[in-house]
Amino acid sequence: MEKKAGALECRDHDAALALEKYLGKLDFPGARSRKAVGPPPKSDGPEARCVNLQVRSDPAGMRRMLEAGALTMPRSGRLPK
């Protein structure tokens, strides 16, 4: 079982909240669990711009997810609402 986590930095607090919502809706093929955690409410430091993403999967599932482009940004550069 492989567990990968990473902090994704956004331009501001609102963008971080939008990214958290977007990641929460994504399907991660083969993942046993996933969790996206946005910035704490009322935070104004550097943590206000970060979203933590954690995906738990076997190595083959992680590879399939990355090859499928599950985490690519839409061509418009904007997250869907």
PDB file of N, CA, C and O in Angstrom, chain B, residues numbered from 101:
ATOM      1  N   MET B 101       0.843  -1.175   0.000  1.00  0.00           N
ATOM      2  CA  MET B 101       0.000   0.000   0.000  1.00  0.00           C
ATOM      3  C   MET B 101       0.888   1.237   0.000  1.00  0.00           C
ATOM      4  O   MET B 101       1.772   1.379   0.845  1.00  0.00           O
ATOM      5  N   GLU B 102       0.652   2.108  -0.929  1.00  0.00           N
ATOM      6  CA  GLU B 102       1.440   3.324  -1.034  1.00  0.00           C
ATOM      7  C   GLU B 102       0.557   4.504  -0.664  1.00  0.00           C
ATOM      8  O   GLU B 102      -0.616   4.563  -1.034  1.00  0.00           O
ATOM      9  N   LYS B 103       1.130   5.428   0.062  1.00  0.00           N
ATOM     10  CA  LYS B 103       0.398   6.616   0.475  1.00  0.00           C
ATOM     11  C   LYS B 103       1.213   7.822   0.046  1.00  0.00           C
ATOM     12  O   LYS B 103       2.378   7.963   0.418  1.00  0.00           O
ATOM     13  N   LYS B 104       0.597   8.684  -0.733  1.00  0.00           N
ATOM     14  CA  LYS B 104       1.270   9.896  -1.176  1.00  0.00           C
ATOM     15  C   LYS B 104       0.483  11.090  -0.681  1.00  0.00           C
ATOM     16  O   LYS B 104      -0.747  11.092  -0.725  1.00  0.00           O
ATOM     17  N   ALA B 105       1.171  12.084  -0.220  1.00  0.00           N
ATOM     18  CA  ALA B 105       0.524  13.309   0.233  1.00  0.00           C
ATOM     19  C   ALA B 105       1.335  14.479  -0.262  1.00  0.00           C
ATOM     20  O   ALA B 105       2.550  14.385  -0.436  1.00  0.00           O
ATOM     21  N   GLY B 106       0.660  15.569  -0.486  1.00  0.00           N
ATOM     22  CA  GLY B 106       1.371  16.754  -0.933  1.00  0.00           C
ATOM     23  C   GLY B 106       0.564  17.999  -0.668  1.00  0.00           C
ATOM     24  O   GLY B 106      -0.666  17.959  -0.656  1.00  0.00           O
ATOM     25  N   ALA B 107       1.250  19.104  -0.457  1.00  0.00           N
ATOM     26  CA  ALA B 107       0.594  20.393  -0.264  1.00  0.00           C
ATOM     27  C   ALA B 107       0.637  21.137  -1.589  1.00  0.00           C
ATOM     28  O   ALA B 107       1.696  21.274  -2.201  1.00  0.00           O
ATOM     29  N   LEU B 108      -0.495  21.606  -2.017  1.00  0.00           N
ATOM     30  CA  LEU B 108      -0.610  22.360  -3.258  1.00  0.00           C
ATOM     31  C   LEU B 108      -0.827  23.818  -2.880  1.00  0.00           C
ATOM     32  O   LEU B 108      -1.779  24.145  -2.172  1.00  0.00           O
ATOM     33  N   GLU B 109       0.044  24.682  -3.347  1.00  0.00           N
ATOM     34  CA  GLU B 109      -0.048  26.097  -2.981  1.00  0.00           C
ATOM     35  C   GLU B 109      -0.819  26.859  -4.048  1.00  0.00           C
ATOM     36  O   GLU B 109      -0.552  26.717  -5.242  1.00  0.00           O
ATOM     37  N   CYS B 110      -1.771  27.664  -3.612  1.00  0.00           N
ATOM     38  CA  CYS B 110      -2.619  28.461  -4.500  1.00  0.00           C
ATOM     39  C   CYS B 110      -2.256  29.938  -4.367  1.00  0.00           C
ATOM     40  O   CYS B 110      -1.450  30.315  -3.517  1.00  0.00           O
ATOM     41  N   ARG B 111      -2.852  30.756  -5.204  1.00  0.00           N
ATOM     42  CA  ARG B 111      -2.518  32.183  -5.192  1.00  0.00           C
ATOM     43  C   ARG B 111      -3.118  32.920  -3.996  1.00  0.00           C
ATOM     44  O   ARG B 111      -2.553  33.910  -3.531  1.00  0.00           O
ATOM     45  N   ASP B 112      -4.270  32.440  -3.492  1.00  0.00           N
ATOM     46  CA  ASP B 112      -4.892  33.091  -2.340  1.00  0.00           C
ATOM     47  C   ASP B 112      -5.860  32.123  -1.649  1.00  0.00           C
ATOM     48  O   ASP B 112      -6.040  30.987  -2.090  1.00  0.00           O
ATOM     49  N   HIS B 113      -6.468  32.585  -0.577  1.00  0.00           N
ATOM     50  CA  HIS B 113      -7.371  31.764   0.234  1.00  0.00           C
ATOM     51  C   HIS B 113      -8.564  31.267  -0.575  1.00  0.00           C
ATOM     52  O   HIS B 113      -8.934  30.097  -0.473  1.00  0.00           O
ATOM     53  N   ASP B 114      -9.170  32.141  -1.379  1.00  0.00           N
ATOM     54  CA  ASP B 114     -10.341  31.744  -2.175  1.00  0.00           C
ATOM     55  C   ASP B 114      -9.986  30.667  -3.197  1.00  0.00           C
ATOM     56  O   ASP B 114     -10.759  29.735  -3.415  1.00  0.00           O
ATOM     57  N   ALA B 115      -8.829  30.795  -3.814  1.00  0.00           N
ATOM     58  CA  ALA B 115      -8.383  29.787  -4.781  1.00  0.00           C
ATOM     59  C   ALA B 115      -8.149  28.448  -4.084  1.00  0.00           C
ATOM     60  O   ALA B 115      -8.445  27.395  -4.649  1.00  0.00           O
ATOM     61  N   ALA B 116      -7.621  28.483  -2.866  1.00  0.00           N
ATOM     62  CA  ALA B 116      -7.383  27.245  -2.106  1.00  0.00           C
ATOM     63  C   ALA B 116      -8.707  26.571  -1.775  1.00  0.00           C
ATOM     64  O   ALA B 116      -8.813  25.348  -1.862  1.00  0.00           O
ATOM     65  N   LEU B 117      -9.712  27.342  -1.401  1.00  0.00           N
ATOM     66  CA  LEU B 117     -11.032  26.769  -1.110  1.00  0.00           C
ATOM     67  C   LEU B 117     -11.648  26.149  -2.367  1.00  0.00           C
ATOM     68  O   LEU B 117     -12.258  25.082  -2.301  1.00  0.00           O
ATOM     69  N   ALA B 118     -11.487  26.822  -3.509  1.00  0.00           N
ATOM     70  CA  ALA B 118     -12.016  26.294  -4.774  1.00  0.00           C
ATOM     71  C   ALA B 118     -11.301  25.000  -5.159  1.00  0.00           C
ATOM     72  O   ALA B 118     -11.939  24.061  -5.636  1.00  0.00           O
ATOM     73  N   LEU B 119      -9.985  24.940  -4.956  1.00  0.00           N
ATOM     74  CA  LEU B 119      -9.226  23.730  -5.278  1.00  0.00           C
ATOM     75  C   LEU B 119      -9.633  22.582  -4.365  1.00  0.00           C
ATOM     76  O   LEU B 119      -9.762  21.446  -4.823  1.00  0.00           O
ATOM     77  N   GLU B 120      -9.836  22.860  -3.084  1.00  0.00           N
ATOM     78  CA  GLU B 120     -10.276  21.811  -2.157  1.00  0.00           C
ATOM     79  C   GLU B 120     -11.608  21.220  -2.627  1.00  0.00           C
ATOM     80  O   GLU B 120     -11.783  20.002  -2.625  1.00  0.00           O
ATOM     81  N   LYS B 121     -12.529  22.068  -3.022  1.00  0.00           N
ATOM     82  CA  LYS B 121     -13.846  21.617  -3.488  1.00  0.00           C
ATOM     83  C   LYS B 121     -13.699  20.783  -4.769  1.00  0.00           C
ATOM     84  O   LYS B 121     -14.324  19.731  -4.901  1.00  0.00           O
ATOM     85  N   TYR B 122     -12.876  21.253  -5.704  1.00  0.00           N
ATOM     86  CA  TYR B 122     -12.647  20.550  -6.965  1.00  0.00           C
ATOM     87  C   TYR B 122     -12.038  19.166  -6.723  1.00  0.00           C
ATOM     88  O   TYR B 122     -12.508  18.177  -7.286  1.00  0.00           O
ATOM     89  N   LEU B 123     -11.000  19.092  -5.892  1.00  0.00           N
ATOM     90  CA  LEU B 123     -10.347  17.811  -5.615  1.00  0.00           C
ATOM     91  C   LEU B 123     -11.290  16.845  -4.911  1.00  0.00           C
ATOM     92  O   LEU B 123     -11.198  15.633  -5.103  1.00  0.00           O
ATOM     93  N   GLY B 124     -12.193  17.379  -4.098  1.00  0.00           N
ATOM     94  CA  GLY B 124     -13.165  16.532  -3.409  1.00  0.00           C
ATOM     95  C   GLY B 124     -14.143  15.854  -4.352  1.00  0.00           C
ATOM     96  O   GLY B 124     -14.716  14.818  -4.015  1.00  0.00           O
ATOM     97  N   LYS B 125     -14.338  16.435  -5.536  1.00  0.00           N
ATOM     98  CA  LYS B 125     -15.269  15.875  -6.522  1.00  0.00           C
ATOM     99  C   LYS B 125     -14.601  14.906  -7.492  1.00  0.00           C
ATOM    100  O   LYS B 125     -15.288  14.130  -8.156  1.00  0.00           O
ATOM    101  N   LEU B 126     -13.272  14.938  -7.586  1.00  0.00           N
ATOM    102  CA  LEU B 126     -12.574  14.092  -8.559  1.00  0.00           C
ATOM    103  C   LEU B 126     -12.662  12.622  -8.198  1.00  0.00           C
ATOM    104  O   LEU B 126     -12.700  12.246  -7.027  1.00  0.00           O
ATOM    105  N   ASP B 127     -12.692  11.799  -9.239  1.00  0.00           N
ATOM    106  CA  ASP B 127     -12.644  10.352  -9.066  1.00  0.00           C
ATOM    107  C   ASP B 127     -11.181   9.931  -9.221  1.00  0.00           C
ATOM    108  O   ASP B 127     -10.532  10.286 -10.205  1.00  0.00           O
ATOM    109  N   PHE B 128     -10.675   9.193  -8.272  1.00  0.00           N
ATOM    110  CA  PHE B 128      -9.311   8.696  -8.330  1.00  0.00           C
ATOM    111  C   PHE B 128      -9.400   7.191  -8.568  1.00  0.00           C
ATOM    112  O   PHE B 128      -9.571   6.430  -7.616  1.00  0.00           O
ATOM    113  N   PRO B 129      -9.288   6.743  -9.833  1.00  0.00           N
ATOM    114  CA  PRO B 129      -9.453   5.325 -10.142  1.00  0.00           C
ATOM    115  C   PRO B 129      -8.468   4.456  -9.374  1.00  0.00           C
ATOM    116  O   PRO B 129      -7.265   4.717  -9.371  1.00  0.00           O
ATOM    117  N   GLY B 130      -8.981   3.437  -8.733  1.00  0.00           N
ATOM    118  CA  GLY B 130      -8.126   2.507  -8.013  1.00  0.00           C
ATOM    119  C   GLY B 130      -7.693   2.956  -6.630  1.00  0.00           C
ATOM    120  O   GLY B 130      -7.023   2.201  -5.926  1.00  0.00           O
ATOM    121  N   ALA B 131      -8.053   4.158  -6.223  1.00  0.00           N
ATOM    122  CA  ALA B 131      -7.649   4.644  -4.903  1.00  0.00           C
ATOM    123  C   ALA B 131      -8.544   4.036  -3.829  1.00  0.00           C
ATOM    124  O   ALA B 131      -9.759   3.938  -4.000  1.00  0.00           O
ATOM    125  N   ARG B 132      -7.938   3.635  -2.734  1.00  0.00           N
ATOM    126  CA  ARG B 132      -8.727   3.096  -1.614  1.00  0.00           C
ATOM    127  C   ARG B 132      -9.329   4.219  -0.788  1.00  0.00           C
ATOM    128  O   ARG B 132     -10.416   4.079  -0.228  1.00  0.00           O
ATOM    129  N   SER B 133      -8.620   5.325  -0.719  1.00  0.00           N
ATOM    130  CA  SER B 133      -9.154   6.496  -0.020  1.00  0.00           C
ATOM    131  C   SER B 133      -8.466   7.745  -0.546  1.00  0.00           C
ATOM    132  O   SER B 133      -7.374   7.687  -1.111  1.00  0.00           O
ATOM    133  N   ARG B 134      -9.124   8.862  -0.348  1.00  0.00           N
ATOM    134  CA  ARG B 134      -8.544  10.143  -0.728  1.00  0.00           C
ATOM    135  C   ARG B 134      -9.073  11.200   0.223  1.00  0.00           C
ATOM    136  O   ARG B 134     -10.172  11.086   0.765  1.00  0.00           O
ATOM    137  N   LYS B 135      -8.272  12.217   0.408  1.00  0.00           N
ATOM    138  CA  LYS B 135      -8.699  13.287   1.307  1.00  0.00           C
ATOM    139  C   LYS B 135      -8.051  14.582   0.837  1.00  0.00           C
ATOM    140  O   LYS B 135      -6.838  14.649   0.641  1.00  0.00           O
ATOM    141  N   ALA B 136      -8.872  15.604   0.660  1.00  0.00           N
ATOM    142  CA  ALA B 136      -8.376  16.940   0.341  1.00  0.00           C
ATOM    143  C   ALA B 136      -8.768  17.846   1.501  1.00  0.00           C
ATOM    144  O   ALA B 136      -9.939  17.928   1.873  1.00  0.00           O
ATOM    145  N   VAL B 137      -7.777  18.521   2.063  1.00  0.00           N
ATOM    146  CA  VAL B 137      -8.021  19.399   3.212  1.00  0.00           C
ATOM    147  C   VAL B 137      -7.539  20.796   2.865  1.00  0.00           C
ATOM    148  O   VAL B 137      -6.360  21.020   2.594  1.00  0.00           O
ATOM    149  N   GLY B 138      -8.477  21.727   2.881  1.00  0.00           N
ATOM    150  CA  GLY B 138      -8.158  23.110   2.544  1.00  0.00           C
ATOM    151  C   GLY B 138      -7.628  23.880   3.735  1.00  0.00           C
ATOM    152  O   GLY B 138      -7.352  23.312   4.792  1.00  0.00           O
ATOM    153  N   PRO B 139      -7.491  25.168   3.551  1.00  0.00           N
ATOM    154  CA  PRO B 139      -6.924  26.009   4.605  1.00  0.00           C
ATOM    155  C   PRO B 139      -7.859  26.129   5.801  1.00  0.00           C
ATOM    156  O   PRO B 139      -9.077  26.027   5.655  1.00  0.00           O
ATOM    157  N   PRO B 140      -7.289  26.348   6.987  1.00  0.00           N
ATOM    158  CA  PRO B 140      -8.124  26.554   8.164  1.00  0.00           C
ATOM    159  C   PRO B 140      -8.954  27.828   7.994  1.00  0.00           C
ATOM    160  O   PRO B 140      -8.493  28.793   7.384  1.00  0.00           O
ATOM    161  N   PRO B 141     -10.171  27.831   8.531  1.00  0.00           N
ATOM    162  CA  PRO B 141     -10.986  29.047   8.437  1.00  0.00           C
ATOM    163  C   PRO B 141     -10.287  30.209   9.143  1.00  0.00           C
ATOM    164  O   PRO B 141      -9.610  30.026  10.155  1.00  0.00           O
ATOM    165  N   LYS B 142     -10.461  31.374   8.599  1.00  0.00           N
ATOM    166  CA  LYS B 142      -9.927  32.613   9.182  1.00  0.00           C
ATOM    167  C   LYS B 142      -8.413  32.628   9.292  1.00  0.00           C
ATOM    168  O   LYS B 142      -7.859  33.339  10.130  1.00  0.00           O
ATOM    169  N   SER B 143      -7.739  31.851   8.456  1.00  0.00           N
ATOM    170  CA  SER B 143      -6.276  31.898   8.479  1.00  0.00           C
ATOM    171  C   SER B 143      -5.814  32.950   7.471  1.00  0.00           C
ATOM    172  O   SER B 143      -6.447  33.151   6.434  1.00  0.00           O
ATOM    173  N   ASP B 144      -4.714  33.610   7.785  1.00  0.00           N
ATOM    174  CA  ASP B 144      -4.204  34.621   6.867  1.00  0.00           C
ATOM    175  C   ASP B 144      -2.702  34.487   6.624  1.00  0.00           C
ATOM    176  O   ASP B 144      -2.109  35.308   5.924  1.00  0.00           O
ATOM    177  N   GLY B 145      -2.100  33.478   7.189  1.00  0.00           N
ATOM    178  CA  GLY B 145      -0.674  33.232   6.966  1.00  0.00           C
ATOM    179  C   GLY B 145      -0.483  32.398   5.715  1.00  0.00           C
ATOM    180  O   GLY B 145      -1.411  32.242   4.922  1.00  0.00           O
ATOM    181  N   PRO B 146       0.717  31.858   5.531  1.00  0.00           N
ATOM    182  CA  PRO B 146       1.005  31.045   4.346  1.00  0.00           C
ATOM    183  C   PRO B 146       0.087  29.830   4.219  1.00  0.00           C
ATOM    184  O   PRO B 146      -0.205  29.388   3.108  1.00  0.00           O
ATOM    185  N   GLU B 147      -0.364  29.292   5.342  1.00  0.00           N
ATOM    186  CA  GLU B 147      -1.244  28.113   5.313  1.00  0.00           C
ATOM    187  C   GLU B 147      -2.599  28.423   4.691  1.00  0.00           C
ATOM    188  O   GLU B 147      -3.325  27.501   4.317  1.00  0.00           O
ATOM    189  N   ALA B 148      -2.953  29.689   4.572  1.00  0.00           N
ATOM    190  CA  ALA B 148      -4.237  30.084   3.983  1.00  0.00           C
ATOM    191  C   ALA B 148      -4.281  29.801   2.487  1.00  0.00           C
ATOM    192  O   ALA B 148      -5.355  29.811   1.886  1.00  0.00           O
ATOM    193  N   ARG B 149      -3.120  29.550   1.879  1.00  0.00           N
ATOM    194  CA  ARG B 149      -3.066  29.307   0.443  1.00  0.00           C
ATOM    195  C   ARG B 149      -2.806  27.845   0.096  1.00  0.00           C
ATOM    196  O   ARG B 149      -2.625  27.520  -1.078  1.00  0.00           O
ATOM    197  N   CYS B 150      -2.784  26.966   1.075  1.00  0.00           N
ATOM    198  CA  CYS B 150      -2.405  25.572   0.815  1.00  0.00           C
ATOM    199  C   CYS B 150      -3.576  24.605   0.950  1.00  0.00           C
ATOM    200  O   CYS B 150      -4.456  24.765   1.795  1.00  0.00           O
ATOM    201  N   VAL B 151      -3.550  23.597   0.082  1.00  0.00           N
ATOM    202  CA  VAL B 151      -4.498  22.482   0.133  1.00  0.00           C
ATOM    203  C   VAL B 151      -3.662  21.220   0.220  1.00  0.00           C
ATOM    204  O   VAL B 151      -2.741  21.028  -0.574  1.00  0.00           O
ATOM    205  N   ASN B 152      -3.969  20.369   1.165  1.00  0.00           N
ATOM    206  CA  ASN B 152      -3.271  19.093   1.300  1.00  0.00           C
ATOM    207  C   ASN B 152      -4.109  18.007   0.643  1.00  0.00           C
ATOM    208  O   ASN B 152      -5.314  17.904   0.876  1.00  0.00           O
ATOM    209  N   LEU B 153      -3.460  17.206  -0.174  1.00  0.00           N
ATOM    210  CA  LEU B 153      -4.123  16.096  -0.854  1.00  0.00           C
ATOM    211  C   LEU B 153      -3.439  14.808  -0.452  1.00  0.00           C
ATOM    212  O   LEU B 153      -2.217  14.691  -0.531  1.00  0.00           O
ATOM    213  N   GLN B 154      -4.235  13.838  -0.018  1.00  0.00           N
ATOM    214  CA  GLN B 154      -3.702  12.536   0.362  1.00  0.00           C
ATOM    215  C   GLN B 154      -4.483  11.474  -0.400  1.00  0.00           C
ATOM    216  O   GLN B 154      -5.713  11.447  -0.360  1.00  0.00           O
ATOM    217  N   VAL B 155      -3.755  10.597  -1.096  1.00  0.00           N
ATOM    218  CA  VAL B 155      -4.368   9.508  -1.851  1.00  0.00           C
ATOM    219  C   VAL B 155      -3.722   8.211  -1.398  1.00  0.00           C
ATOM    220  O   VAL B 155      -2.498   8.109  -1.323  1.00  0.00           O
ATOM    221  N   ARG B 156      -4.547   7.228  -1.100  1.00  0.00           N
ATOM    222  CA  ARG B 156      -4.042   5.922  -0.669  1.00  0.00           C
ATOM    223  C   ARG B 156      -4.415   4.889  -1.736  1.00  0.00           C
ATOM    224  O   ARG B 156      -5.588   4.702  -2.058  1.00  0.00           O
ATOM    225  N   SER B 157      -3.387   4.224  -2.275  1.00  0.00           N
ATOM    226  CA  SER B 157      -3.592   3.260  -3.346  1.00  0.00           C
ATOM    227  C   SER B 157      -2.390   2.340  -3.419  1.00  0.00           C
ATOM    228  O   SER B 157      -1.332   2.633  -2.861  1.00  0.00           O
ATOM    229  N   ASP B 158      -2.563   1.215  -4.118  1.00  0.00           N
ATOM    230  CA  ASP B 158      -1.388   0.390  -4.382  1.00  0.00           C
ATOM    231  C   ASP B 158      -0.586   1.080  -5.493  1.00  0.00           C
ATOM    232  O   ASP B 158      -1.131   1.936  -6.189  1.00  0.00           O
ATOM    233  N   PRO B 159       0.676   0.733  -5.672  1.00  0.00           N
ATOM    234  CA  PRO B 159       1.508   1.418  -6.668  1.00  0.00           C
ATOM    235  C   PRO B 159       0.919   1.389  -8.083  1.00  0.00           C
ATOM    236  O   PRO B 159       0.991   2.385  -8.804  1.00  0.00           O
ATOM    237  N   ALA B 160       0.341   0.260  -8.479  1.00  0.00           N
ATOM    238  CA  ALA B 160      -0.240   0.172  -9.827  1.00  0.00           C
ATOM    239  C   ALA B 160      -1.428   1.134  -9.967  1.00  0.00           C
ATOM    240  O   ALA B 160      -1.600   1.760 -11.013  1.00  0.00           O
ATOM    241  N   GLY B 161      -2.229   1.247  -8.934  1.00  0.00           N
ATOM    242  CA  GLY B 161      -3.367   2.179  -8.956  1.00  0.00           C
ATOM    243  C   GLY B 161      -2.906   3.623  -9.025  1.00  0.00           C
ATOM    244  O   GLY B 161      -3.507   4.434  -9.730  1.00  0.00           O
ATOM    245  N   MET B 162      -1.844   3.951  -8.298  1.00  0.00           N
ATOM    246  CA  MET B 162      -1.291   5.307  -8.325  1.00  0.00           C
ATOM    247  C   MET B 162      -0.779   5.620  -9.734  1.00  0.00           C
ATOM    248  O   MET B 162      -0.984   6.721 -10.246  1.00  0.00           O
ATOM    249  N   ARG B 163      -0.119   4.653 -10.349  1.00  0.00           N
ATOM    250  CA  ARG B 163       0.397   4.837 -11.708  1.00  0.00           C
ATOM    251  C   ARG B 163      -0.751   5.062 -12.688  1.00  0.00           C
ATOM    252  O   ARG B 163      -0.679   5.957 -13.530  1.00  0.00           O
ATOM    253  N   ARG B 164      -1.816   4.252 -12.586  1.00  0.00           N
ATOM    254  CA  ARG B 164      -2.979   4.412 -13.478  1.00  0.00           C
ATOM    255  C   ARG B 164      -3.604   5.792 -13.315  1.00  0.00           C
ATOM    256  O   ARG B 164      -3.984   6.426 -14.298  1.00  0.00           O
ATOM    257  N   MET B 165      -3.708   6.250 -12.085  1.00  0.00           N
ATOM    258  CA  MET B 165      -4.313   7.553 -11.821  1.00  0.00           C
ATOM    259  C   MET B 165      -3.492   8.660 -12.486  1.00  0.00           C
ATOM    260  O   MET B 165      -4.055   9.553 -13.119  1.00  0.00           O
ATOM    261  N   LEU B 166      -2.180   8.607 -12.347  1.00  0.00           N
ATOM    262  CA  LEU B 166      -1.322   9.637 -12.925  1.00  0.00           C
ATOM    263  C   LEU B 166      -1.304   9.567 -14.443  1.00  0.00           C
ATOM    264  O   LEU B 166      -1.291  10.600 -15.113  1.00  0.00           O
ATOM    265  N   GLU B 167      -1.305   8.354 -14.990  1.00  0.00           N
ATOM    266  CA  GLU B 167      -1.321   8.201 -16.445  1.00  0.00           C
ATOM    267  C   GLU B 167      -2.638   8.660 -17.049  1.00  0.00           C
ATOM    268  O   GLU B 167      -2.672   9.134 -18.184  1.00  0.00           O
ATOM    269  N   ALA B 168      -3.722   8.522 -16.294  1.00  0.00           N
ATOM    270  CA  ALA B 168      -5.044   8.931 -16.784  1.00  0.00           C
ATOM    271  C   ALA B 168      -5.188  10.444 -16.780  1.00  0.00           C
ATOM    272  O   ALA B 168      -6.131  10.977 -17.365  1.00  0.00           O
ATOM    273  N   GLY B 169      -4.266  11.140 -16.129  1.00  0.00           N
ATOM    274  CA  GLY B 169      -4.351  12.596 -16.074  1.00  0.00           C
ATOM    275  C   GLY B 169      -5.419  13.082 -15.111  1.00  0.00           C
ATOM    276  O   GLY B 169      -5.987  14.157 -15.302  1.00  0.00           O
ATOM    277  N   ALA B 170      -5.696  12.300 -14.080  1.00  0.00           N
ATOM    278  CA  ALA B 170      -6.765  12.644 -13.139  1.00  0.00           C
ATOM    279  C   ALA B 170      -6.525  13.981 -12.439  1.00  0.00           C
ATOM    280  O   ALA B 170      -7.476  14.619 -11.987  1.00  0.00           O
ATOM    281  N   LEU B 171      -5.283  14.405 -12.347  1.00  0.00           N
ATOM    282  CA  LEU B 171      -4.994  15.646 -11.628  1.00  0.00           C
ATOM    283  C   LEU B 171      -4.566  16.780 -12.549  1.00  0.00           C
ATOM    284  O   LEU B 171      -3.974  17.755 -12.086  1.00  0.00           O
ATOM    285  N   THR B 172      -4.852  16.675 -13.833  1.00  0.00           N
ATOM    286  CA  THR B 172      -4.454  17.746 -14.732  1.00  0.00           C
ATOM    287  C   THR B 172      -5.450  18.897 -14.669  1.00  0.00           C
ATOM    288  O   THR B 172      -6.641  18.701 -14.425  1.00  0.00           O
ATOM    289  N   MET B 173      -4.944  20.078 -14.892  1.00  0.00           N
ATOM    290  CA  MET B 173      -5.761  21.288 -14.875  1.00  0.00           C
ATOM    291  C   MET B 173      -6.510  21.402 -16.207  1.00  0.00           C
ATOM    292  O   MET B 173      -5.938  21.098 -17.253  1.00  0.00           O
ATOM    293  N   PRO B 174      -7.762  21.829 -16.191  1.00  0.00           N
ATOM    294  CA  PRO B 174      -8.481  22.034 -17.448  1.00  0.00           C
ATOM    295  C   PRO B 174      -7.749  23.037 -18.333  1.00  0.00           C
ATOM    296  O   PRO B 174      -7.042  23.910 -17.830  1.00  0.00           O
ATOM    297  N   ARG B 175      -7.916  22.916 -19.645  1.00  0.00           N
ATOM    298  CA  ARG B 175      -7.220  23.805 -20.597  1.00  0.00           C
ATOM    299  C   ARG B 175      -7.498  25.270 -20.341  1.00  0.00           C
ATOM    300  O   ARG B 175      -6.651  26.122 -20.613  1.00  0.00           O
ATOM    301  N   SER B 176      -8.668  25.571 -19.823  1.00  0.00           N
ATOM    302  CA  SER B 176      -9.024  26.983 -19.563  1.00  0.00           C
ATOM    303  C   SER B 176      -8.167  27.578 -18.454  1.00  0.00           C
ATOM    304  O   SER B 176      -8.069  28.798 -18.329  1.00  0.00           O
ATOM    305  N   GLY B 177      -7.543  26.714 -17.646  1.00  0.00           N
ATOM    306  CA  GLY B 177      -6.763  27.218 -16.513  1.00  0.00           C
ATOM    307  C   GLY B 177      -7.629  27.556 -15.324  1.00  0.00           C
ATOM    308  O   GLY B 177      -7.131  28.039 -14.307  1.00  0.00           O
ATOM    309  N   ARG B 178      -8.927  27.307 -15.438  1.00  0.00           N
ATOM    310  CA  ARG B 178      -9.869  27.595 -14.350  1.00  0.00           C
ATOM    311  C   ARG B 178     -10.535  26.301 -13.893  1.00  0.00           C
ATOM    312  O   ARG B 178     -10.814  25.412 -14.697  1.00  0.00           O
ATOM    313  N   LEU B 179     -10.780  26.214 -12.603  1.00  0.00           N
ATOM    314  CA  LEU B 179     -11.454  25.048 -12.063  1.00  0.00           C
ATOM    315  C   LEU B 179     -12.940  25.130 -12.392  1.00  0.00           C
ATOM    316  O   LEU B 179     -13.520  26.215 -12.346  1.00  0.00           O
ATOM    317  N   PRO B 180     -13.576  23.986 -12.727  1.00  0.00           N
ATOM    318  CA  PRO B 180     -15.012  24.009 -12.943  1.00  0.00           C
ATOM    319  C   PRO B 180     -15.753  24.316 -11.651  1.00  0.00           C
ATOM    320  O   PRO B 180     -15.272  23.983 -10.567  1.00  0.00           O
ATOM    321  N   LYS B 181     -16.883  24.930 -11.750  1.00  0.00           N
ATOM    322  CA  LYS B 181     -17.659  25.292 -10.542  1.00  0.00           C
ATOM    323  C   LYS B 181     -18.466  24.131 -10.053  1.00  0.00           C
ATOM    324  O   LYS B 181     -19.176  24.250  -9.054  1.00  0.00           O
TER     325      LYS B 181
END
